[in-house]
């Protein structure tokens, strides 16, 4: 799992993430893994 607090980057660099919704981030990560493995589903 990757968990990070982006507050320092926001304050120091004026940076904002492209995605800040955890459900969207997880769905995108799963979709990317499916593409990389060539599978249509990910089993837990």
N, C-alpha and C positions, 0 to 999 in steps of 0.2 A: 504494500500500500504506500502511496505517496500522499503525505499531508504536509501542507506548508501554509505559513501565514505571510501574506503578501503586503502587509501593512508597511514595512520598512521600504520596500520598493515603491510603494505608492507615495509615501512621504518624501523620500529622498530623490526619486527620479521622476515623479509625476506619472508613473506607470499605472495602467489599468489592465486587468486581464481581459482577454477576448471572451472568456466564459467564466461566470462566477456562480453558476447554478450546478450543484453537485450532481443531480440526476442527469443533466445534459453532459457533464464531463464524463461520468461513468458510461453512459450510452455511447458516446463518441469513442472512448477507449475500447469498449467491447467491439464496436464496429471495426475499428482499426485492427484489433487482434484477429477478427474473423477474416479480414482481407489478407493479413499476413500469413495466416495458416490455411487459407483457402477453404475454410469450413463455413457452413451456414448457421451453425449454432455453437454456443459455448456451454459446456456442461460444468456444473458446480460440484 
